[in-house]
Amino acid sequence: MALNFPVDTIVTRFPVYDVLLKALRPIKAQYEKDVQYVMRQYRVYEPEISAGIALRNKWRKRAKQTELTV
């Protein structure tokens, strides 16, 4: 099934096995749950989490702390 998305030829050289995708589903589900928790906790978007902005931004840390004390 071709969706006409631009893809890197290195990625498309290797086959994708359905068994592997099924085995990785619980891991991805846990990752998504954890990411959503952090996004709500610090009021950030997903790219900011991987960049570490959520932990370095003092304003967001203070916002989290005040929510816990209220």
C-alpha positions in Angstrom: 0.0 0.0 0.0 1.6 3.2 -1.1 0.7 6.4 0.7 3.1 8.6 -1.3 4.9 10.0 1.7 8.4 11.2 1.3 10.7 8.6 2.9 14.4 8.0 3.1 15.6 5.2 0.9 17.7 3.7 3.7 14.6 3.1 5.7 12.6 1.5 2.9 15.4 -1.0 2.1 14.6 -3.1 5.1 11.4 -5.1 5.5 9.0 -4.3 8.3 7.6 -7.4 10.1 4.1 -7.5 11.5 5.3 -9.7 14.4 7.8 -7.1 15.4 5.3 -4.3 15.2 2.9 -6.2 17.4 5.6 -6.9 20.0 6.5 -3.2 20.2 2.9 -2.0 20.7 2.9 -2.2 24.5 6.2 -0.3 24.7 4.9 2.4 22.4 1.7 2.7 24.4 3.7 3.1 27.7 5.9 5.7 26.0 2.8 7.7 24.8 1.2 7.6 28.2 4.4 8.8 29.9 4.9 11.6 27.4 1.3 12.8 27.8 1.8 12.8 31.6 4.9 15.0 31.3 3.2 17.3 28.7 0.3 17.9 31.2 2.6 18.3 34.2 4.9 20.9 32.7 2.5 22.3 30.0 4.9 21.6 27.2 4.8 20.1 23.7 6.4 16.7 22.8 9.5 18.2 21.1 10.2 20.3 24.2 10.4 17.2 26.3 13.1 15.6 24.3 15.0 18.9 24.1 14.9 19.2 27.9 13.2 22.5 27.9 10.6 21.3 30.4 13.2 20.8 33.1 15.3 23.9 32.4 12.5 26.5 32.3 12.1 27.9 35.8 8.7 29.5 35.1 7.3 26.1 34.1 8.8 24.5 37.2 7.2 27.1 39.4 3.9 26.7 37.7 4.0 22.9 38.4 4.9 23.5 42.1 2.2 26.0 42.7 -0.4 23.7 41.2 0.7 21.0 43.6 0.3 23.3 46.6 -3.1 24.7 45.7 
